[in-house]
Amino acid sequence: MQFHETLALIENDKNNQTITLPEGWAQGRAFFGGFSAAIAAQFLLQQFPKDYHLRSFAISFVAPAAAGDATLNYRVLRQGSSVLQVAVELTQNNEVMLAGLASLGKGRQSSVSVSGETPPDLKTINDGPGLPDIDIVPEFAKNFDYRITSGGMPFSGQPGRTFGGWVRFRNEQQELTIAAILALVDAWPPAVLPHLKQPAPASSLTWTIEFPDKPLENFSTHDWYQYEAFIEHAESGYGHSRAGLWSGNDELLAISRQTFTVFA
């Protein structure tokens, strides 16, 4: 099942609902975390009025999810005049797989206006290779197209602080959404993988992502988007990075921070 077909199964105004995580999105032995986060975000956005924009989403990947039925539930922690603070969980077999804290806020008049940071020079989609079609590439990654133009290929033994390039959904042409942005950002592996000389497991532990209030109706999931991560620190099997996602026209769409684990 495709990404947007799954999201379309989420119901409005219904807490404690069950959804099926589809086959074809494995990340090693687990379900792709970016898809889990996208489902949780879409679930929240369908429970509240549309003028509540998802400003920030802090996610903990508590345990590996698997394809199959999962339950979504939320709890409002506080509701002010403009901002909602909401906790959300995705569970399987009565165990928490993903826990999140979302801040949703209505727009309001402000005298402060600062343009989003422009992307680094990521060259063009013709200037970098895609991921090779080999067994080591995770199943979920085959749902995306990549062009690596910053840093080296994963497991190529090329140290550096940056990693990224261009990304898009391979087969889906839908209107861009917050949920799709979550998947596009997390489609990239941890930025330390080019440092390694041979394959080793690595995964996100925590993830905080923020969304400028941009109209998305003119963007498609099949458009190319620019992504680059910067490694701030890594040792003792853990790492910390920040990243951004931009449109092809250099519009900032997401600001991301991750703590990740690497078993090498």
C-alpha positions in Angstrom: 0.0 0.0 0.0 1.2 3.5 -0.8 2.0 6.2 1.7 -1.1 8.4 1.0 -3.4 5.4 0.8 -2.6 4.6 4.4 -3.0 8.2 5.6 -6.4 8.4 3.9 -7.6 5.7 6.3 -7.2 8.0 9.3 -10.6 9.2 10.6 -11.5 12.8 11.7 -12.6 13.5 15.3 -11.9 10.0 16.6 -9.5 9.2 19.4 -8.2 5.7 20.1 -8.5 4.6 16.5 -6.7 1.6 14.8 -4.8 1.8 11.5 -2.8 -0.9 9.7 0.8 -0.2 9.0 1.4 -1.5 5.5 4.0 -4.0 4.2 6.7 -2.6 1.9 8.1 0.0 4.3 10.6 -2.0 6.4 13.6 -0.3 7.9 15.7 -3.4 8.8 13.4 -5.5 11.0 11.2 -2.5 12.0 8.7 -0.3 10.3 10.0 3.0 8.8 10.1 5.5 11.6 9.3 8.5 9.3 6.1 6.8 8.2 5.1 6.1 11.9 5.8 9.8 12.7 3.8 10.9 9.6 0.8 8.8 10.7 0.9 10.2 14.2 1.1 13.8 12.9 -1.7 13.3 10.3 -3.8 11.7 13.1 -3.4 14.8 15.3 -4.0 17.3 12.5 -7.3 15.6 11.7 -8.6 15.9 15.3 -8.4 19.7 15.5 -9.5 22.7 13.4 -7.4 23.4 10.3 -6.2 26.8 11.6 -4.1 24.9 14.2 -0.8 24.6 12.3 1.7 21.9 13.6 4.6 24.1 14.8 6.8 21.6 16.5 6.7 17.8 16.9 9.1 16.1 19.4 9.2 12.3 18.8 10.7 9.4 20.7 11.0 6.1 18.9 10.3 4.0 22.0 10.4 0.5 20.3 10.5 -0.8 16.8 7.0 -0.9 15.2 6.0 -3.6 12.7 3.7 -3.9 9.8 0.2 -4.7 11.1 -2.5 -3.0 13.3 -1.5 -0.1 15.5 -3.6 2.1 17.7 -3.4 5.9 17.8 -4.5 8.0 20.8 -3.9 11.5 22.0 -4.3 13.6 25.2 -4.6 17.4 25.3 -2.1 18.7 27.9 -3.1 22.3 27.7 -5.2 24.5 25.4 -4.6 28.2 25.4 -6.1 30.9 23.2 -3.8 30.2 20.3 -1.7 27.1 21.2 -2.5 23.4 21.8 0.0 21.1 23.6 -0.9 17.5 22.8 0.7 14.2 23.6 0.2 11.3 21.1 1.1 7.7 21.2 1.2 4.9 18.6 0.9 1.5 20.2 1.0 -2.2 19.2 0.0 -5.1 21.5 -0.5 -2.5 24.3 3.1 -1.4 24.1 4.2 2.1 23.1 6.1 2.2 19.8 6.2 6.0 19.3 5.5 8.8 21.7 5.2 12.4 20.7 4.6 15.9 22.0 3.1 18.3 19.5 2.6 22.0 19.7 -0.1 23.3 17.4 -0.7 27.0 17.1 -2.9 29.4 15.2 -1.2 32.2 13.3 -1.5 35.7 14.6 -0.4 39.3 13.7 3.3 40.0 14.5 5.7 42.8 13.8 8.5 40.2 13.6 9.3 38.7 10.2 12.6 36.9 9.5 13.1 34.9 6.3 14.0 31.3 6.6 17.7 30.3 6.1 18.5 29.5 2.5 19.9 26.0 1.7 23.6 25.3 1.3 24.9 24.7 -2.2 23.6 21.3 -3.0 24.3 21.5 -6.7 21.7 19.9 -9.0 20.0 16.5 -9.2 22.4 15.7 -12.1 25.5 16.2 -9.9 25.1 13.2 -7.6 24.3 9.5 -7.6 21.2 7.8 -6.2 21.2 5.0 -3.8 22.3 1.7 -5.5 19.7 -1.0 -6.0 21.4 -3.5 -3.7 20.2 -5.6 -0.7 21.7 -3.4 1.9 19.4 -0.5 1.0 16.4 -0.6 3.3 13.1 -1.6 1.8 11.4 1.7 2.6 14.1 3.7 0.8 12.9 2.1 -2.5 9.8 4.3 -2.2 12.0 7.4 -2.7 14.5 8.8 -5.2 17.7 10.3 -3.9 20.6 12.3 -5.3 23.6 12.5 -2.9 25.4 15.8 -3.5 26.7 16.5 0.0 29.1 14.1 1.8 29.7 10.5 0.7 27.7 7.4 0.0 26.8 5.5 3.2 29.5 3.1 4.3 32.0 4.6 1.9 34.5 5.6 4.6 34.3 9.3 3.8 34.3 11.4 7.0 32.8 14.8 7.0 30.2 16.8 8.9 27.5 17.2 6.2 25.3 14.7 4.3 22.4 15.2 2.0 21.3 16.2 -1.5 17.9 15.9 -3.2 14.9 13.6 -2.4 11.4 13.0 -3.6 8.7 10.3 -3.4 9.3 7.9 -6.3 5.8 6.8 -7.3 3.4 9.2 -5.6 2.2 12.5 -7.0 0.1 14.0 -4.3 -0.2 17.5 -2.7 2.7 18.0 -0.2 1.6 17.8 3.4 3.2 17.9 6.8 3.0 14.1 7.0 4.9 13.9 3.6 7.6 16.3 4.8 8.2 14.1 7.9 8.7 11.1 5.6 11.0 13.0 3.2 13.2 14.2 6.1 13.5 10.8 7.8 14.1 9.1 4.5 17.7 10.1 4.9 19.9 7.8 7.1 21.9 9.2 10.0 24.6 11.6 8.7 27.4 9.5 10.2 26.9 6.5 7.9 29.3 7.8 5.2 32.0 7.7 8.0 31.7 3.9 8.2 33.6 1.6 5.9 31.2 -1.3 6.2 27.5 -1.7 7.0 26.3 -1.4 10.5 22.9 -0.7 12.1 21.9 2.9 12.9 18.6 4.5 13.8 16.9 7.6 15.2 16.4 7.7 19.0 14.7 11.1 19.3 13.6 13.6 16.8 12.4 17.2 17.0 11.1 18.8 13.8 9.6 22.2 13.3 7.5 23.5 10.4 7.4 27.1 9.1 3.8 28.1 8.3 4.1 27.7 4.5 1.2 27.1 2.1 1.9 23.6 0.6 -0.9 23.2 -2.0 1.4 24.2 -4.9 4.0 21.5 -4.0 3.9 17.9 -5.0 5.4 14.9 -3.3 7.0 14.0 -6.7 8.9 17.4 -6.8 12.5 17.3 -5.8 13.4 18.7 -2.3 16.8 19.8 -0.9 18.0 18.2 2.3 21.3 18.5 4.3 22.2 17.4 7.8 25.1 18.7 9.8 26.8 16.5 12.5 27.2 18.4 15.7 28.7 15.7 17.8 29.1 11.9 17.7 30.8 9.4 20.0 30.1 6.4 22.3 27.6 5.0 19.8 25.3 8.1 19.8 25.2 11.2 17.6 23.5 14.5 17.3 22.7 16.4 14.1 20.6 19.2 12.7 19.1 19.4 9.3 16.8 21.4 7.0 14.5 20.6 4.1 13.9 23.1 1.4 11.9 23.3 -1.8 13.5 23.4 -5.2 12.9 27.2 -5.0 14.9 27.4 -1.7 11.9 27.8 0.6 12.5 26.4 4.0 9.9 23.7 4.8 11.3 22.0 7.9 13.9 22.4 10.6 15.1 19.1 12.1 17.2 17.9 15.0 17.9 14.2 15.8 19.7 12.1 18.3 20.7 8.8 16.7 22.3 5.5 17.6 25.0 3.8 15.6 26.3 0.3 16.4 29.8 0.6 15.1 
